[in-house]
Amino acid sequence: MGYDVWIAEYRGFGESTGTPSEKGLRIDAQTVLDAVLADPERDRAQKPIFVHGHSLGTAVAIDLASQKVNSDKISGLILDTPFTSISGLIKSWPRFGFLAHLGFLFSEKWPSDTRIAQIPVKVPLLVVAPNVDPVVPVEHGKRLYEIALERGRGGEGNRGDKGVLRVGEEEEEEERGEVTFELVDLRSTWTAAEKKWDVIEEFMGRAVMKIQAQHERSLPPPIPIPASSPSPPLSNPLSSKTAPNVG
């Protein structure tokens, strides 16, 4: 796809030390982003940064993008199989749904349905959800997609009658990042994997093109250089006289 990829292991997994926790993972995510931003090669090339999260990683990615300190650092967010929150996820499990009422006992919250609304509206967002998943029902992805669509609008009522934009909102709408929901059919594993990555590549391509267009619009207009006046022709003393007749 032509992109550089940074992959971080959770603390306590792989070669990472420590014990995993919500607080710890939030710190780790910010540390990784800061390291990417500090990379002099990336800085020279001014490469845009896309954050990709899968399953639990979607909660980490949403939290990272929702932080005000990162409002101008992330160019796009990709959420693969996201969930609304830990309690919301447990509630959707038929056999263990009753445990969601004991959410106050859980140390891990990951309230993505709250944090996603805090992500700047200019950040493009892609939600990829499988039609069948043993852990995360597709309704979680759909709900996060709906919340992402309404970021900064104060709900549907802010759009006036029949969803029409009010006067003065056109420019704000133009600056909003793309929000896309893609349902992936897992009944064909290989096809689903190919389609998912095709969707992600197309999403990133559109986001990069928009960034480039915005950059070009922000450049100062070229200074017009007036064309110089043509020099008058040199006078020819014979031009107004009849040539002598030599014979």
C-alpha positions as CSV (number, residue, x, y, z in Angstrom):
1,M,0.0,0.0,0.0
2,G,3.0,2.3,0.2
3,Y,2.7,3.3,3.8
4,D,5.2,3.0,6.7
5,V,3.7,1.0,9.6
6,W,4.4,1.3,13.4
7,I,3.0,-1.6,15.5
8,A,3.2,-1.5,19.3
9,E,2.6,-4.5,21.6
10,Y,0.5,-4.0,24.7
11,R,2.5,-3.7,27.9
12,G,2.7,-7.2,29.4
13,F,2.5,-8.8,26.0
14,G,5.3,-9.9,23.7
15,E,8.5,-8.3,24.6
16,S,6.8,-5.3,26.4
17,T,7.2,-5.2,30.1
18,G,4.6,-4.1,32.7
19,T,1.0,-5.1,33.4
20,P,-1.8,-4.2,31.0
21,S,-4.5,-1.7,32.2
22,E,-6.6,1.0,30.6
23,K,-4.5,3.7,32.1
24,G,-1.3,2.0,31.0
25,L,-2.5,1.4,27.4
26,R,-3.6,5.1,27.1
27,I,-0.1,6.2,28.2
28,D,1.5,3.7,25.8
29,A,-0.5,4.9,22.8
30,Q,0.5,8.5,23.4
31,T,4.1,7.5,23.8
32,V,4.0,5.7,20.4
33,L,2.4,8.7,18.7
34,D,4.9,11.1,20.2
35,A,7.7,8.8,19.0
36,V,6.3,8.8,15.4
37,L,6.0,12.6,15.5
38,A,9.6,12.9,16.7
39,D,10.9,10.8,13.8
40,P,13.0,13.4,11.7
41,E,12.4,11.4,8.5
42,R,8.7,11.6,8.8
43,D,8.9,15.3,9.8
44,R,10.9,16.1,6.7
45,A,8.5,14.3,4.4
46,Q,5.4,15.7,6.3
47,K,3.7,12.3,6.1
48,P,0.1,12.2,7.4
49,I,-0.5,9.9,10.3
50,F,-3.4,7.3,10.4
51,V,-4.3,5.4,13.5
52,H,-5.6,1.9,13.1
53,G,-7.1,-0.1,15.9
54,H,-8.6,-3.6,15.9
55,S,-11.1,-4.9,18.6
56,L,-9.6,-3.7,21.9
57,G,-7.2,-1.5,19.9
58,T,-10.2,0.5,18.6
59,A,-10.9,1.7,22.1
60,V,-7.2,2.7,22.4
61,A,-7.2,4.4,19.0
62,I,-10.5,6.4,19.8
63,D,-9.1,7.5,23.1
64,L,-5.9,8.7,21.5
65,A,-7.7,10.6,18.8
66,S,-10.1,12.2,21.3
67,Q,-7.3,14.0,23.2
68,K,-7.1,17.7,22.6
69,V,-3.3,17.6,22.5
70,N,-3.6,15.4,19.4
71,S,-6.2,17.4,17.6
72,D,-3.9,18.5,14.8
73,K,-1.7,15.4,14.7
74,I,-3.9,12.6,13.4
75,S,-5.0,12.6,9.7
76,G,-7.4,9.7,9.9
77,L,-8.8,7.0,12.2
78,I,-9.5,3.4,11.2
79,L,-11.7,1.3,13.5
80,D,-11.8,-2.5,12.8
81,T,-14.4,-4.3,14.8
82,P,-15.0,-1.6,17.4
83,F,-17.2,-1.8,20.5
84,T,-19.1,0.9,22.4
85,S,-17.7,0.2,25.9
86,I,-16.8,-2.8,28.1
87,S,-20.2,-2.7,29.8
88,G,-22.0,-2.3,26.5
89,L,-20.1,-5.2,25.1
90,I,-20.9,-7.5,28.0
91,K,-24.5,-6.5,27.8
92,S,-24.7,-7.8,24.3
93,W,-23.6,-11.3,25.3
94,P,-26.7,-13.4,25.9
95,R,-25.3,-15.6,28.7
96,F,-23.5,-12.8,30.6
97,G,-25.5,-9.7,29.8
98,F,-26.6,-9.4,33.4
99,L,-23.0,-8.7,34.4
100,A,-23.3,-5.3,32.7
101,H,-25.3,-4.1,35.6
102,L,-22.3,-4.6,37.8
103,G,-20.2,-2.3,35.6
104,F,-19.1,-0.3,38.6
105,L,-17.0,-3.3,39.6
106,F,-15.0,-3.3,36.4
107,S,-11.7,-1.5,36.4
108,E,-11.7,-1.3,32.6
109,K,-14.3,1.0,31.1
110,W,-13.2,2.1,27.6
111,P,-16.2,4.3,26.9
112,S,-15.7,4.6,23.2
113,D,-19.3,5.8,22.6
114,T,-18.5,8.9,24.7
115,R,-14.9,9.5,23.6
116,I,-15.6,9.2,19.8
117,A,-17.9,12.3,20.0
118,Q,-14.8,14.3,21.3
119,I,-12.7,13.6,18.2
120,P,-12.4,16.7,16.0
121,V,-14.9,16.7,13.2
122,K,-12.1,17.3,10.6
123,V,-10.6,13.9,11.3
124,P,-11.8,11.3,8.7
125,L,-13.1,8.1,10.3
126,L,-13.7,4.6,8.9
127,V,-15.6,1.9,10.7
128,V,-15.1,-1.6,9.5
129,A,-17.5,-4.2,11.1
130,P,-17.8,-7.9,10.4
131,N,-21.3,-9.2,9.8
132,V,-20.6,-12.1,12.2
133,D,-18.2,-11.9,15.1
134,P,-18.1,-14.2,18.2
135,V,-17.2,-11.3,20.6
136,V,-18.3,-8.0,19.1
137,P,-21.8,-7.7,17.5
138,V,-22.1,-5.5,14.4
139,E,-24.5,-3.2,16.2
140,H,-21.5,-1.7,18.1
141,G,-19.8,-0.5,15.0
142,K,-23.1,0.9,13.6
143,R,-23.7,2.8,16.9
144,L,-20.2,4.3,16.9
145,Y,-20.6,5.3,13.2
146,E,-23.9,7.1,14.0
147,I,-22.2,9.0,16.9
148,A,-19.3,9.9,14.7
149,L,-21.6,11.3,12.1
150,E,-23.2,13.8,14.6
151,R,-19.9,15.1,16.0
152,G,-20.1,18.8,16.5
153,R,-23.7,19.1,15.4
154,G,-25.4,18.8,18.7
155,G,-27.7,16.1,17.4
156,E,-29.9,15.9,14.4
157,G,-32.0,18.9,15.6
158,N,-29.1,21.2,14.8
159,R,-29.6,20.6,11.1
160,G,-33.0,22.2,10.9
161,D,-36.1,20.9,9.2
162,K,-35.6,17.7,7.1
163,G,-31.9,17.7,7.9
164,V,-31.1,20.7,5.7
165,L,-28.0,22.7,6.7
166,R,-28.7,26.1,8.1
167,V,-27.2,29.3,6.7
168,G,-23.5,29.6,7.6
169,E,-22.9,25.8,8.0
170,E,-21.8,25.1,4.5
171,E,-18.2,26.0,5.1
172,E,-18.1,24.0,8.3
173,E,-19.6,21.0,6.5
174,E,-16.9,21.2,3.8
175,E,-14.2,21.0,6.5
176,R,-15.7,17.8,8.1
177,G,-13.8,14.7,7.6
178,E,-15.3,11.7,5.8
179,V,-17.2,9.2,8.0
180,T,-17.7,5.8,6.5
181,F,-19.2,2.5,7.6
182,E,-18.2,-0.7,5.8
183,L,-19.8,-4.1,6.6
184,V,-17.5,-7.1,5.8
185,D,-19.0,-10.5,5.0
186,L,-16.8,-13.1,6.9
187,R,-18.5,-16.0,5.2
188,S,-15.7,-15.8,2.6
189,T,-12.6,-15.4,4.7
190,W,-10.1,-14.6,1.9
191,T,-12.5,-12.3,0.0
192,A,-13.4,-10.5,3.2
193,A,-9.7,-9.9,4.1
194,E,-9.0,-8.6,0.6
195,K,-12.1,-6.3,0.6
196,K,-11.3,-5.0,4.0
197,W,-7.8,-3.9,3.0
198,D,-9.1,-2.5,-0.3
199,V,-11.6,-0.4,1.7
200,I,-8.9,0.9,4.0
201,E,-6.6,1.7,1.2
202,E,-9.3,3.7,-0.7
203,F,-10.2,5.5,2.5
204,M,-6.7,6.6,3.2
205,G,-6.2,7.6,-0.4
206,R,-9.2,9.9,-0.3
207,A,-8.0,11.4,3.0
208,V,-4.6,12.1,1.6
209,M,-6.0,13.7,-1.5
210,K,-8.1,16.0,0.6
211,I,-5.1,16.9,2.8
212,Q,-3.2,17.8,-0.4
213,A,-6.0,19.9,-1.8
214,Q,-6.4,21.8,1.5
215,H,-2.6,22.4,1.6
216,E,-2.7,23.8,-2.0
217,R,-5.6,26.1,-1.1
218,S,-3.7,27.4,1.9
219,L,-0.8,28.5,-0.2
220,P,-0.6,32.2,-0.9
221,P,-1.6,33.1,-4.5
222,P,1.3,33.7,-6.9
223,I,2.4,37.3,-7.3
224,P,1.5,38.4,-10.8
225,I,4.5,39.7,-12.8
226,P,3.5,42.5,-15.2
227,A,4.5,41.9,-18.8
228,S,7.2,44.4,-19.9
229,S,6.2,46.8,-22.7
230,P,7.8,46.0,-26.0
231,S,10.7,48.3,-27.0
232,P,10.1,50.7,-29.8
233,P,11.7,49.6,-33.1
234,L,15.0,51.2,-34.0
235,S,14.6,54.1,-36.5
236,N,16.0,53.5,-40.0
237,P,17.1,56.7,-41.7
238,L,16.5,55.1,-45.1
239,S,13.0,53.8,-44.2
240,S,11.3,57.0,-45.2
241,K,13.4,57.7,-48.3
242,T,13.5,56.2,-51.7
243,A,16.4,54.0,-52.3
244,P,18.9,55.6,-54.7
245,N,18.7,54.3,-58.3
246,V,22.1,52.9,-59.1
247,G,22.8,52.3,-62.8
